[in-house]
């Protein structure tokens, strides 16, 4: 019996490399299958849809500037109003279609109670889109 010496430099030893040929063959076959089946999957019925136009234009809502100064005075678009006048104007504005957006600016020294009353009145009257304006340093 002949035993081979592992230190011999012959070609009968183990190969540590992977044979890539079968892998490439399988991948090419899959690529061909996908190329052939893709047009079948993408098949759709071509139709011409009717055209319609809307007579209602998308109106941009009005923007109302509400300010509260350090003396707790309320301003509606730079015009001084009382809380009851604010309530009446808010109710009138809320009836517009689309309802306006309110941009609220309050001095940092104003009492929170005044801001809360303005917010509460706005919500009661139907003005629900309210944004707070602040300064960024």
N, C-alpha and C positions, 0 to 999 in steps of 0.2 A: 504494500500500500504506500502510496506516495502522499505525503503531506506537503502542503505548500507553506512556504515561509511568508508571513505577512509583511516582512520587510522587503520582499521582492518587488521590483518595479515593473510589474506586468499589468495588463489591461483587465485582468479578471477580478480586481478588487471592487468594493462597493462604491457606487457613485452617490455623491451628496447633492447633485443637481436635480431639479425637477424638470421633467420632460414637458415642455410647454405646447407642443404640437397638438395633442388632443384638446387641450383647453382652447386654443385658437380656433380649431375646427368647430367646436361646439358654439363658440361665440359668433363665428361667421354664419353658421346655420341659423342661430337665433336672430341675427341682424337681418338676414334675408326673409325670415318669417315675418318679422315686424314690418319690414318695408312692403311686403305683399299685402298684409292685412290692414295696414293703416288706411288706405283709401276706402276700404269697405266700412271701417268704423266711422270715417268722416262723411260718409254718404248722407246727404240731406235733401229734402225737397225744396226746390227753388220756387218761391212765390213772390208776387209783388203785393206789398201791403198798401192799403188805401192811405192817402194823406189827409190829415185833419189839422185844422188850426184852432187854437183856443182864442176866443174873443175876450176872455178875462185876462188882463195883464197882471203879472205878479207885482203888486204894489209893495214898495218898501215901506215898512212901518215908520211912523213919525218918531223923532227922538225928542224927548222932553228933558230939559235940564232942570233938576231940582237941587237947590243949594240951601244949606243951613249955616249961617254965620255964627261967630262966637257969642253973639248976643241972643241966640236962639230965634233969629228971624228967618222965616221960610221964604224962598224965592222960587217962583215958577217962571222959567226962561228969563231970568234977570229982573223979574217984576215981583216986588214984595207982596206977599199974601198972608192972610191969617190961616190958621189950621182949618177953620170952617170953609173959607174960600178955596183952600187947597182941596178939600173934600168935594166941593161942587165941581171944580175944574177936572178933578180926577174922574168923577163919574161921567162927565161929558166926554172926556177923552177916551174913556174905556168903551164907549158906545161906537167909536170909529172902527172901521173894518180895513185893515187889521188893527188891533189895539196897539197903541204906541209903546215904545220902550222908554223906561225911565232911567236916567243917569243921575244918581244921587251923589252929591258932593257935600260932605259935612266937615266943618272945622274940627280939628282934633280936641279943642277945648270945650266943645258943646256938650251939654249933658246927654247921656245916652237915652234918657227918657224921651226927649224931643225926637230923636232919630227913630226910636221905637214907635212913637205915635204916628210919624209920617209913614213908616213902613206898614203899620197896621191899617191906617186909613187907605193907603194905596191898594192893599189886598182886599179890603172890604168893598171898595169901589170897582174892582175888577182889573186893576193894573198889576199884572203878575210878572212881567219881565222887567226886573230892576237890576241895574248894575251899579256897583260901588266904584267911585273914582278916587284914586289915591295918587300920591306923588311917589316916584321911585327915586331914591338917592343915588 
